[in-house]
Amino acid sequence: MQTAPDWSAASRETVANLQSMLRLNTVNPPGNEIGVARFLEGVLAADRIETHLFQPAPGRAAVVARLRGNGSRRPVLLIAHMDVVGVAADEWSADPFGAEIRDGYVYGRGAIDDKGMLATNLQTMLLLKRHVVDQGGELSRDVVFVANSDEETGGEFGMGWLIEHHPELVGAEFALNEGGRMRVVAGRFLYAAIQTTEKVPHVVTVTARGPGGHAAVPLAGNALLRLGRALARISDHREPVVIMPTTQEFFTTLSQIWPDDSVRAAMTDVVSSEPERVANGATLIQRTPVLDALLRNGISATMLHAGIRINVIPTEASATLNVRTLPGQSIDDVMARLGLAIDDSLVDLVVTARGDDAPVSDFRSVMFNAMAESARALAPSLAVVPYLSTGATDSARLRRWGVQAFGILPFPMEQDDENRMHGNDERVPVASLDFGMQFTYGAIERVAR
């Protein structure tokens, strides 16, 4: 007879494994994920789980581990990445690589993105091995653990490398990856947003031209000032509202439970079929940037480039825009609208890097249902909704390859804690880490039995 996991012991093991990985510096660049990969290989091997460690480049690594099912259904992937973004250590209250536990939180770069998920995925593999496979249970599909490198800088040595070089190891029907949210609102664990699609990232360069000369003689056509005017018009520009099936479902469900009456009414309006109500709802939702970004293409200025000396007026000045289009929306249409908004023949817009669209994963699939059932088993009042992610993940690459990928950051958190991701004092609540571990195990156990 199979025994249930000891959740208290599993929680302690998850925290300890996370701390070990946080103490290994994998800031990308350069990444140097090999240390975390060897740690994962050792933990998995200790439980006699089939494991492969690859080195796509010196210091870079990928780990693929497999629990074999009976083959009646196609595999499911558990994905997380080992690299992390950089830190300004002097602005932290804790050592970014010390894995300190303080006031119920684990601090460290990667605690949320994405070593916390690595730890919960790892624990899921260990529990499935100990409480299903080793006790005579049977899985209907292989469960495949994947730890990637290089996710934070484009994935050249990550999921793309595995698909190109070892497709036989990572082919699957479903994948559970980062990308969604477990949201605490006004102190209440309100909803789980499971990513089924994501915006497409593009890079656009805006270049303004003008006369050059000595700075002692001001010139009316100064390229820097022209660029400033163009950026001001871009700032004022709003892309049109587009309601996709995913966001329709998202706002329809949340409009029934959101604690703020005005936001709840705005959500109801924005998914109505009446143009005036949609416009009014979108105007109110605009006050909440993370929700507003779900309704339209996003345009953010991120970098400026101009000048060679303090006393020389440059003939060109440029800015870099990060543009995120909704699935199915054309970057060329966005460029045309921006050109009309800028309305200056001496300002050019060029797409310098184009992203690729990807299919949408089915939020009525058995994988989505398994994730919803697992979440509700732990928090019965929880609303579970499909989610359009504004950020880019490996899931888009997987969807283009034919894998239905679903994203979730499985740790219930307030917006303030989530905002620390890529920021200072990144941390994950120990209680949320425990929830994420039990949620992930429950979802995979349901879909793989």
C-alpha positions, 0 to 999 in steps of 0.5 A, a space after each residue: 500500500 502506498 503511503 502519503 508524503 510526510 509534508 513537514 519533512 518534505 517542506 524541510 527538505 525543499 528549503 534545504 535544497 533551495 538554500 544549497 542552490 541559492 548559495 551557488 552564484 549563477 548570475 547570467 552572464 556568465 551563468 556558470 550553472 554547472 555547480 547547481 547542475 551537479 548538485 541536482 544530479 547528486 540529489 536525484 542520483 541518491 534516489 536512483 532517478 535516471 539523470 543526464 547532465 549536459 554541458 552546452 558550453 564551458 560552465 553552462 549546463 542542463 539536467 534532464 531526469 526521468 521517472 518512467 511511466 507505462 507509456 500509455 500517455 505522452 510525457 509531462 515536463 517539469 521545467 525551471 532554470 538555474 541562472 539568475 539576474 545580477 545583483 546590486 549587493 550593497 542595496 540588499 539587507 541580506 547576502 544575495 547568495 547567503 540563503 538567510 532565513 529571516 522572519 519566515 522568508 528565504 532570502 537570495 537571488 533566485 528565491 523566486 526566479 527561478 531556483 524556488 521552482 527548481 526546489 519544488 520541482 526537484 521535491 516533486 520528483 523525489 516524492 513521486 519516486 519514493 511514494 509512487 514508483 518505489 511503492 509499486 505504483 504506476 505512472 501513465 506517462 513519463 515525468 521529466 525534470 528539466 533544469 536549464 541554463 541561460 533563460 535570463 539572456 535568451 536561452 541559447 544554451 537552454 531549452 533551445 539547445 536541448 530541443 536541437 540536440 536532445 529532442 528525444 529526451 524532452 518531447 512531451 504532451 504537457 509542460 509545467 513551467 514558470 510564468 503564472 501567478 499565485 496572487 494574494 490581494 489585500 491579505 487574502 489568497 485570491 486567485 491562481 493565474 495559470 499562464 496559457 499564452 504570453 506576449 511576444 517581445 520585440 526590440 524597436 530603435 527610434 532614431 532622431 536626426 538633426 544638425 550637428 555643431 558646437 554646443 556653444 551655438 544652440 540649434 533648433 533641430 537638435 536631435 536629442 530634443 527631437 528624440 525627447 519630443 518623439 518619446 513624449 508622444 510615444 508615452 502618450 500613445 495608447 495601443 487599442 484594447 484587444 480582448 483575447 479568449 484567455 483575458 476574457 476568461 481571466 477578467 470574467 472570473 475575477 470580476 466575481 471575486 475581486 475585493 475592490 468594487 470599482 476594479 470589479 465593475 471595471 473587469 465586468 465592463 471590459 469583457 462586455 460586448 458594448 464598446 462604451 463599457 469596454 472603453 470605460 472599464 479599460 480606463 479604470 483598469 489602466 490605474 493597475 499597470 499589471 492588469 492594464 498590460 493584459 489588454 493591449 500591446 505594451 511599449 516601454 522605453 529602456 535605453 538611450 544612445 547619443 553624443 560623443 562629447 559634452 560640447 558637441 551637438 550630435 547629428 543622431 540620437 536614438 532610444 531602444 523600445 521594448 515592445 510586447 505584442 499580444 498573440 496574433 497582433 502585428 508589430 508592423 501595425 504597432 510601428 505604423 501607429 507609432 509613426 502616426 503618433 510621432 508625426 516627424 519625418 526626421 524620426 525613424 522607427 526600425 524593428 531591430 529584433 522580432 519575436 515569434 508568435 506561439 500557439 495558445 495552450 488549452 485551458 480546458 486540457 487535462 493538464 490545466 484541470 490537474 493544476 486547478 484541482 491541486 490548487 483547490 485541494 490546498 485552498 478550496 476558495 481559490 479562483 483558478 484562471 487562465 492567464 496571458 503573461 506579459 513576460 517571455 518564458 521558455 514556454 513560447 518555444 515549447 508551444 511552437 514545438 508542439 508542447 502544451 506549456 502551462 506557466 505558474 509561479 506556485 508561491 502565493 505572494 503579495 504584489 510587493 514580494 513579487 516585485 522583488 523579483 529581479 530587484 533587491 532583497 528577493 525572497 520567498 515566504 517559507 509557507 509559500 514555498 511549502 504550498 508551491 511544493 505540495 501544489 506541484 506534486 499534486 498537479 503532476 501526480 494527478 496528470 501522470 497517474 
